[in-house]
Amino acid sequence: MDFLTGMLDWKEYQVHSGDNLRKIDGNNITLSAYLGVLGLTGLTAYFGLNRIGEPKEGETLLVSGAAGAVGSIVGQIGKIKGLRVIGIAGSDEKVTFLKEQLGFDSAINYNTTDDMAAAIKRHAPDGIDIYFDNVGSYTLDAAMENINRFGRVINCGAISLYNETKQPTGPRLETTLVKKKCKDARLYSSRF
Ligand SMILES: NC(=O)c1ccc[n+]([C@@H]2O[C@H](COP(=O)([O-])OP(=O)(O)OC[C@H]3O[C@@H](n4cnc5c(N)ncnc54)[C@H](OP(=O)(O)O)[C@@H]3O)[C@@H](O)[C@H]2O)c1
């Protein structure tokens, strides 16, 4: 029997043309992995970090939504790539999980942090080379205050804004992008 994955209807049985379906290895790999680390969220993490982030050993990676499906994989790939990895998450339990279970170098609980830009600076005194953004808003602003020259920002998601009914305003980033020579062409791209 073959196993396939793709953007299918949530049904037990269906007839499909076969377009845009991918054959997966259901014999040697647990099928549920294709819903996580080998599925949409894992591939988002892998291609976002590697293609847009272009990580180089010794660089510093900051990731928000760090304990989530995408962020947790980003951080682990970052460690495999030899990066110093800092996560941002919403509880002390998650901070401990990131450091002790996933091997992150440090982590910040945004719910107990008044000044995110200062907290990032404390955790990354030499600045951020790559910011993998899952949340947007003030966390992105704070990360941009700490971005290094030639920094890369992966604009993956903006979960903190999804329920906003009005378009929020914030700091204008144009000057930072020019001064820091960031990859602004890719900054707003979420298509890997
Ligand atoms: N571009 C793409 O192709 C692509 C693909 C997949 C996902 N995404 C995006 O990537 C992001 C993460 O997806 P995921 O699947 O990893 O999500 P997830 O597993 O559901 O994790 C999301 C985490 O975000 C945090 N969060 C929720 N509300 C927040 C807020 N107001 N401020 C800060 N953090 C908040 C929560 O963790 P805490 O408890 O730590 O707050 C939550 O557990 C989402 O924005 C999603 O839309 C993009």
The ligand as an SDF file (V2000), in Angstrom:
LIG
                    3D

 48 52  0  0  0  0  0  0  0  0999 V2000
    4.5260   30.8600    6.2700 N   0  0  0  0  0  0  0  0  0  0  0  0
    4.1680   29.5840    6.3000 C   0  0  0  0  0  0  0  0  0  0  0  0
    4.2660   28.8500    5.3180 O   0  0  0  0  0  0  0  0  0  0  0  0
    3.6610   29.0430    7.6070 C   0  0  0  0  0  0  0  0  0  0  0  0
    3.4490   27.6600    7.7650 C   0  0  0  0  0  0  0  0  0  0  0  0
    3.0490   27.2010    9.0180 C   0  0  0  0  0  0  0  0  0  0  0  0
    2.8380   28.1070   10.0380 C   0  0  0  0  0  0  0  0  0  0  0  0
    3.0030   29.4340    9.8240 N   0  0  0  0  0  0  0  0  0  0  0  0
    2.8420   30.4120   10.8960 C   0  0  0  0  0  0  0  0  0  0  0  0
    3.8540   30.1450   11.8430 O   0  0  0  0  0  0  0  0  0  0  0  0
    3.4150   30.5280   13.1340 C   0  0  0  0  0  0  0  0  0  0  0  0
    3.5750   29.3580   14.0950 C   0  0  0  0  0  0  0  0  0  0  0  0
    2.8010   28.2700   13.6390 O   0  0  0  0  0  0  0  0  0  0  0  0
    2.7760   26.9250   14.5020 P   0  0  0  0  0  0  0  0  0  0  0  0
    2.1130   25.9030   13.6770 O   0  0  0  0  0  0  0  0  0  0  0  0
    4.1430   26.6920   15.0670 O   0  0  0  0  0  0  0  0  0  0  0  0
    1.8110   27.3550   15.6670 O   0  0  0  0  0  0  0  0  0  0  0  0
    1.5410   26.6330   17.0940 P   0  0  0  0  0  0  0  0  0  0  0  0
    2.2410   25.3410   17.2290 O   0  0  0  0  0  0  0  0  0  0  0  0
    0.0660   26.6850   17.2590 O   0  0  0  0  0  0  0  0  0  0  0  0
    2.2620   27.6250   18.0910 O   0  0  0  0  0  0  0  0  0  0  0  0
    1.8290   28.9040   18.1870 C   0  0  0  0  0  0  0  0  0  0  0  0
    2.3250   29.4950   19.4970 C   0  0  0  0  0  0  0  0  0  0  0  0
    2.3500   30.8990   19.3330 O   0  0  0  0  0  0  0  0  0  0  0  0
    2.2660   31.4690   20.6050 C   0  0  0  0  0  0  0  0  0  0  0  0
    1.3300   32.6030   20.6210 N   0  0  0  0  0  0  0  0  0  0  0  0
   -0.0140   32.5730   20.5280 C   0  0  0  0  0  0  0  0  0  0  0  0
   -0.5150   33.8120   20.6210 N   0  0  0  0  0  0  0  0  0  0  0  0
    0.5330   34.6420   20.8010 C   0  0  0  0  0  0  0  0  0  0  0  0
    0.6640   36.0390   20.9800 C   0  0  0  0  0  0  0  0  0  0  0  0
   -0.4160   36.8470   21.0040 N   0  0  0  0  0  0  0  0  0  0  0  0
    1.9080   36.5540   21.1350 N   0  0  0  0  0  0  0  0  0  0  0  0
    2.9910   35.7590   21.1120 C   0  0  0  0  0  0  0  0  0  0  0  0
    2.9340   34.4050   20.9400 N   0  0  0  0  0  0  0  0  0  0  0  0
    1.7190   33.8740   20.7950 C   0  0  0  0  0  0  0  0  0  0  0  0
    1.7510   30.4000   21.5720 C   0  0  0  0  0  0  0  0  0  0  0  0
    2.8460   30.0110   22.3870 O   0  0  0  0  0  0  0  0  0  0  0  0
    3.2110   30.7910   23.7450 P   0  0  0  0  0  0  0  0  0  0  0  0
    2.5130   30.0780   24.8530 O   0  0  0  0  0  0  0  0  0  0  0  0
    4.6730   30.6410   23.8000 O   0  0  0  0  0  0  0  0  0  0  0  0
    2.7010   32.1810   23.6060 O   0  0  0  0  0  0  0  0  0  0  0  0
    1.3820   29.2570   20.6560 C   0  0  0  0  0  0  0  0  0  0  0  0
    1.5740   28.0020   21.2450 O   0  0  0  0  0  0  0  0  0  0  0  0
    1.9780   30.9860   12.9760 C   0  0  0  0  0  0  0  0  0  0  0  0
    1.9880   32.3900   12.8830 O   0  0  0  0  0  0  0  0  0  0  0  0
    1.5390   30.3530   11.6670 C   0  0  0  0  0  0  0  0  0  0  0  0
    0.5350   31.1080   11.0570 O   0  0  0  0  0  0  0  0  0  0  0  0
    3.4300   29.9110    8.6370 C   0  0  0  0  0  0  0  0  0  0  0  0
  1  2  1  0
  2  3  2  0
  2  4  1  0
  4  5  1  0
  4 48  2  0
  5  6  2  0
  6  7  1  0
  7  8  2  0
  8  9  1  0
  8 48  1  0
  9 10  1  0
  9 46  1  0
 10 11  1  0
 11 12  1  0
 11 44  1  0
 12 13  1  0
 13 14  1  0
 14 15  2  0
 14 16  1  0
 14 17  1  0
 17 18  1  0
 18 19  2  0
 18 20  1  0
 18 21  1  0
 21 22  1  0
 22 23  1  0
 23 24  1  0
 23 42  1  0
 24 25  1  0
 25 26  1  0
 25 36  1  0
 26 27  1  0
 26 35  1  0
 27 28  2  0
 28 29  1  0
 29 30  1  0
 29 35  2  0
 30 31  1  0
 30 32  2  0
 32 33  1  0
 33 34  2  0
 34 35  1  0
 36 37  1  0
 36 42  1  0
 37 38  1  0
 38 39  2  0
 38 40  1  0
 38 41  1  0
 42 43  1  0
 44 45  1  0
 44 46  1  0
 46 47  1  0
M  CHG  2   8   1  16  -1
M  END
$$$$
